[in-house]
Amino acid sequence: MRNWMTLCAASLLAFSVACTDKADELEGMAESPYSSGSVSGQSGLVGISLSRASLDEFAESGVKDISLFVYMADSLIYGRSYPVGDGNIQVELPLGENLQTFAVANAGRIERTDSLSKAVVYLDELAQNEVYVSDVVGFTSDKSQPSLPLELKRMVGRAVLQPIDDAEDLASQTWFDRVEVTFTNIGTAYKVAEGKCVGQQDVTVSARKESGYVASVYSFPTESTGEEGETALPLTSVTLAYYLNNALANRTLGELKTNISFSASKSYNVLLPILEEGYLDKPLEKSRSAGLFSVVESEL
């Protein structure tokens, strides 16, 4: 037991050094990875292999690291950030135990990871990252299988504001140089054990001439799961505020009811004529009608 506790202390020290830059992401991790007397005295390396689908997604999205968490019952016994590399990870774990694990990539932060039932993944502040999360996978830490397969799936959908005004009209207008686009009820928190969104908030991003006034955000799924007794989450709408030299010049009359309910790996393109006077609080000197807005759904 003394050798085992020495090994635990050394593992904790190595973990602390390796995760200095990941402190926020691993917030809530228990100070000691093992509880005295809760595990057997024998440990060994357990292999975990990321799926080819995960590796392909990471290569396309530029994901370089994952955060891996292992639990005995509901308590954290191991947590560390790993480079993706070739997708093969070796983890020192107590042998002969029934354990559970999950992994996360590209999150803004991860909190309350000391308890599997409480662990929550958050988007970054402006909801600009594609977040990947695996299912919670149970396994026995023995030699019955050479490596535990683990697949991280894109756990967000995306909303995109896409102006459909005439390009020359957009380029020639002089009454605004920036649009602050607010997407309401974005799913910003995801509870891993329950596999669902547990927090929403409004997110505002800037759209400028250089980008054609296009703006986008990601969201955890907010669509209904179909569970009995489930309370439907509020739908997403869009509001626009137009600025010239940092002074408010105009804004939409209210929320544009896009009625978006997010699914993972879906894109919701809000095709909006941002020069349409009918949507604006103040009349324009020169109005250019470009029709009504619509929402087009596609695969990410």
C-alpha positions as CSV (number, residue, x, y, z in Angstrom):
1,M,0.0,0.0,0.0
2,R,2.9,2.3,0.8
3,N,4.4,1.7,-2.7
4,W,0.9,2.4,-4.2
5,M,0.5,5.7,-2.3
6,T,4.0,6.7,-3.4
7,L,3.1,6.0,-7.0
8,C,-0.1,8.0,-6.6
9,A,1.9,11.0,-5.2
10,A,4.3,10.8,-8.1
11,S,1.4,10.6,-10.6
12,L,-0.2,13.6,-9.0
13,L,3.0,15.6,-9.2
14,A,3.4,14.7,-12.9
15,F,-0.2,15.6,-13.5
16,S,0.2,19.0,-11.8
17,V,3.2,19.9,-14.0
18,A,1.7,18.6,-17.2
19,C,-1.6,20.5,-16.7
20,T,-0.3,24.0,-15.6
21,D,-1.7,25.5,-18.8
22,K,-5.0,23.6,-18.5
23,A,-5.9,24.8,-15.0
24,D,-9.1,26.4,-16.0
25,E,-10.1,23.6,-18.3
26,L,-9.7,21.0,-15.4
27,E,-11.2,23.2,-12.7
28,G,-12.9,21.2,-10.0
29,M,-10.5,18.2,-10.1
30,A,-9.9,16.5,-6.8
31,E,-6.5,17.3,-5.2
32,S,-5.7,13.7,-4.6
33,P,-6.5,11.3,-7.4
34,Y,-7.0,8.3,-5.1
35,S,-8.8,7.7,-1.8
36,S,-6.9,5.7,0.7
37,G,-8.1,2.1,0.9
38,S,-10.4,2.5,-2.1
39,V,-8.3,0.6,-4.6
40,S,-6.2,-2.5,-4.7
41,G,-2.4,-2.3,-4.5
42,Q,-1.8,-3.4,-8.1
43,S,-1.7,-0.9,-11.0
44,G,-0.8,-1.2,-14.6
45,L,-1.0,0.6,-18.0
46,V,-4.3,0.6,-19.7
47,G,-4.5,1.6,-23.4
48,I,-7.0,4.0,-24.7
49,S,-7.3,4.5,-28.5
50,L,-9.1,7.4,-30.2
51,S,-11.3,6.4,-33.1
52,R,-10.2,7.1,-36.7
53,A,-13.4,9.3,-37.1
54,S,-12.2,11.4,-34.1
55,L,-8.7,11.7,-35.5
56,D,-10.0,12.8,-38.9
57,E,-12.3,15.4,-37.3
58,F,-9.4,16.7,-35.1
59,A,-7.1,17.0,-38.1
60,E,-9.7,19.0,-40.0
61,S,-10.6,21.3,-37.1
62,G,-7.0,21.8,-35.8
63,V,-7.6,20.1,-32.4
64,K,-4.3,19.3,-30.8
65,D,-5.2,18.1,-27.3
66,I,-7.8,16.2,-25.4
67,S,-8.7,16.1,-21.7
68,L,-9.2,12.5,-20.3
69,F,-11.0,11.7,-17.0
70,V,-11.3,8.3,-15.3
71,Y,-13.7,7.5,-12.4
72,M,-14.3,4.8,-9.9
73,A,-18.0,4.8,-9.2
74,D,-18.7,8.6,-9.1
75,S,-15.2,9.7,-7.9
76,L,-12.4,11.0,-10.1
77,I,-9.2,8.9,-9.9
78,Y,-7.3,10.2,-12.9
79,G,-7.4,13.3,-15.1
80,R,-4.9,14.7,-17.5
81,S,-4.6,16.6,-20.8
82,Y,-2.9,14.6,-23.7
83,P,-1.7,15.6,-27.1
84,V,-3.8,13.9,-29.8
85,G,-0.7,12.4,-31.5
86,D,-1.6,9.1,-33.2
87,G,-4.6,8.6,-30.9
88,N,-3.0,6.0,-28.6
89,I,-2.8,6.8,-24.9
90,Q,-1.4,4.8,-22.0
91,V,-2.9,5.5,-18.6
92,E,-1.6,4.1,-15.2
93,L,-4.7,2.8,-13.4
94,P,-5.5,0.4,-10.6
95,L,-6.1,-3.1,-12.1
96,G,-9.2,-5.2,-11.6
97,E,-11.5,-2.3,-11.1
98,N,-14.8,-1.3,-12.8
99,L,-14.1,2.2,-14.1
100,Q,-15.7,4.8,-16.3
101,T,-14.1,7.4,-18.5
102,F,-14.9,10.3,-20.9
103,A,-12.8,12.7,-22.9
104,V,-13.3,16.3,-24.1
105,A,-11.6,18.4,-26.7
106,N,-11.6,22.1,-27.5
107,A,-13.8,23.2,-24.6
108,G,-13.8,26.6,-23.1
109,R,-13.5,25.0,-19.6
110,I,-14.5,21.9,-17.7
111,E,-15.8,22.2,-14.2
112,R,-16.8,19.9,-11.3
113,T,-14.8,17.0,-12.7
114,D,-14.2,15.6,-9.2
115,S,-17.6,13.9,-9.6
116,L,-18.7,12.1,-12.8
117,S,-22.4,13.0,-12.1
118,K,-21.6,16.7,-11.8
119,A,-19.0,17.3,-14.5
120,V,-20.0,20.1,-16.9
121,V,-18.4,21.2,-20.1
122,Y,-18.6,24.9,-21.2
123,L,-18.2,26.8,-24.4
124,D,-15.6,29.6,-24.7
125,E,-16.9,33.1,-23.9
126,L,-17.9,33.9,-27.5
127,A,-19.0,30.4,-28.4
128,Q,-16.5,30.1,-31.3
129,N,-15.0,26.6,-30.7
130,E,-16.2,23.3,-32.0
131,V,-16.4,21.2,-28.8
132,Y,-16.0,17.4,-28.9
133,V,-17.2,15.1,-26.2
134,S,-17.2,11.3,-25.9
135,D,-19.9,9.2,-24.3
136,V,-19.2,8.0,-20.8
137,V,-17.7,4.5,-21.3
138,G,-17.5,1.8,-18.7
139,F,-14.7,-0.7,-18.6
140,T,-12.8,-3.2,-16.4
141,S,-9.1,-2.3,-16.0
142,D,-7.6,-5.7,-16.8
143,K,-6.0,-7.4,-19.8
144,S,-9.2,-8.6,-21.4
145,Q,-8.8,-6.1,-24.3
146,P,-5.6,-4.6,-25.6
147,S,-7.0,-1.1,-25.9
148,L,-10.2,0.7,-25.0
149,P,-11.8,2.4,-28.0
150,L,-13.0,6.0,-27.4
151,E,-14.8,8.2,-29.9
152,L,-15.2,12.0,-29.4
153,K,-18.1,13.4,-31.3
154,R,-18.8,17.0,-32.3
155,M,-21.2,18.1,-29.6
156,V,-22.2,21.4,-31.0
157,G,-24.4,22.9,-33.8
158,R,-23.8,26.3,-35.4
159,A,-25.9,29.3,-36.2
160,V,-24.7,31.7,-38.9
161,L,-26.0,35.1,-39.8
162,Q,-25.6,35.4,-43.5
163,P,-26.6,38.8,-45.1
164,I,-28.4,38.3,-48.5
165,D,-28.3,42.0,-49.5
166,D,-26.8,43.1,-52.8
167,A,-23.0,43.1,-52.3
168,E,-22.7,46.5,-53.9
169,D,-25.4,48.0,-51.6
170,L,-23.6,46.6,-48.5
171,A,-20.2,47.9,-49.7
172,S,-21.5,51.4,-50.5
173,Q,-23.6,52.1,-47.4
174,T,-22.1,54.6,-45.0
175,W,-24.4,54.6,-42.0
176,F,-22.7,51.7,-40.1
177,D,-19.3,50.0,-40.0
178,R,-20.0,47.3,-37.5
179,V,-23.0,45.1,-36.5
180,E,-23.3,43.5,-33.1
181,V,-25.2,40.3,-33.6
182,T,-26.8,38.7,-30.5
183,F,-27.9,35.1,-30.7
184,T,-30.3,34.3,-27.8
185,N,-30.5,31.1,-25.7
186,I,-27.3,29.5,-26.9
187,G,-26.5,26.2,-25.2
188,T,-23.3,27.0,-23.3
189,A,-23.1,24.2,-20.7
190,Y,-23.3,20.5,-21.2
191,K,-23.6,17.9,-18.5
192,V,-21.6,14.9,-19.5
193,A,-23.3,12.2,-17.4
194,E,-26.7,13.2,-18.6
195,G,-25.7,13.9,-22.1
196,K,-27.6,17.2,-22.4
197,C,-27.5,21.0,-22.3
198,V,-27.9,22.4,-18.8
199,G,-27.3,26.1,-19.4
200,Q,-28.2,28.7,-21.9
201,Q,-27.2,32.4,-22.4
202,D,-27.2,35.1,-25.0
203,V,-24.0,35.5,-26.9
204,T,-23.0,38.7,-28.9
205,V,-20.4,38.7,-31.6
206,S,-19.2,41.5,-33.9
207,A,-19.6,41.4,-37.7
208,R,-17.7,43.8,-39.9
209,K,-17.3,44.8,-43.5
210,E,-14.2,42.6,-44.0
211,S,-16.2,39.5,-43.3
212,G,-19.3,40.6,-45.3
213,Y,-21.0,41.2,-42.0
214,V,-21.2,37.4,-41.4
215,A,-21.4,36.2,-37.8
216,S,-21.6,32.8,-36.2
217,V,-21.7,31.0,-32.9
218,Y,-21.7,27.3,-31.8
219,S,-24.2,25.8,-29.3
220,F,-24.6,22.6,-27.5
221,P,-27.8,20.7,-28.5
222,T,-31.0,22.4,-27.3
223,E,-33.5,20.3,-29.2
224,S,-35.9,18.0,-27.3
225,T,-34.5,14.6,-26.5
226,G,-38.0,13.1,-26.3
227,E,-37.6,12.0,-22.7
228,E,-40.9,11.8,-20.7
229,G,-41.4,14.9,-18.5
230,E,-38.7,16.9,-20.3
231,T,-39.0,20.7,-20.3
232,A,-38.4,22.2,-23.7
233,L,-35.5,24.6,-23.8
234,P,-36.1,28.2,-25.2
235,L,-35.5,28.6,-28.9
236,T,-32.8,30.9,-30.4
237,S,-33.6,34.3,-31.9
238,V,-31.3,37.0,-33.4
239,T,-31.1,40.7,-32.7
240,L,-28.8,43.2,-34.5
241,A,-27.4,46.5,-33.4
242,Y,-25.7,48.7,-36.0
243,Y,-22.8,51.0,-35.0
244,L,-20.9,53.8,-36.7
245,N,-17.6,54.9,-35.1
246,N,-18.7,53.0,-31.9
247,A,-22.0,55.0,-31.7
248,L,-25.3,53.1,-32.0
249,A,-26.8,54.0,-35.3
250,N,-29.8,51.7,-35.5
251,R,-31.1,48.3,-34.3
252,T,-33.7,45.7,-35.2
253,L,-37.1,46.4,-33.8
254,G,-36.9,43.3,-31.6
255,E,-35.8,39.7,-31.7
256,L,-36.1,38.0,-35.1
257,K,-37.8,34.7,-34.3
258,T,-35.6,32.2,-36.1
259,N,-36.9,29.4,-33.8
260,I,-33.6,27.5,-34.0
261,S,-33.4,24.4,-31.8
262,F,-29.8,23.1,-32.1
263,S,-28.8,19.6,-33.0
264,A,-25.1,18.4,-32.9
265,S,-23.3,18.7,-36.2
266,K,-26.0,20.8,-37.8
267,S,-25.6,24.3,-39.2
268,Y,-28.5,26.8,-39.2
269,N,-28.0,29.6,-41.7
270,V,-30.0,32.7,-41.0
271,L,-30.4,34.4,-44.4
272,L,-31.2,37.9,-43.6
273,P,-31.4,41.2,-45.5
274,I,-29.7,43.4,-42.9
275,L,-30.5,46.6,-45.0
276,E,-34.2,45.8,-44.9
277,E,-35.9,48.8,-43.4
278,G,-38.9,46.8,-42.3
279,Y,-36.7,45.1,-39.6
280,L,-35.1,48.3,-38.3
281,D,-36.1,50.7,-35.5
282,K,-35.3,53.8,-37.4
283,P,-36.2,54.6,-41.0
284,L,-33.3,54.8,-43.6
285,E,-32.6,57.8,-45.8
286,K,-32.4,55.3,-48.7
287,S,-34.3,52.1,-48.3
288,R,-33.4,48.9,-50.2
289,S,-35.8,46.1,-49.8
290,A,-34.3,42.6,-50.1
291,G,-37.2,40.5,-48.9
292,L,-37.8,38.3,-45.8
293,F,-35.3,36.3,-43.8
294,S,-35.3,32.5,-43.7
295,V,-33.4,29.8,-41.9
296,V,-31.7,27.0,-43.9
297,E,-30.5,23.9,-42.1
298,S,-27.5,21.9,-43.4
299,E,-24.8,19.5,-42.1
300,L,-21.7,21.0,-40.5
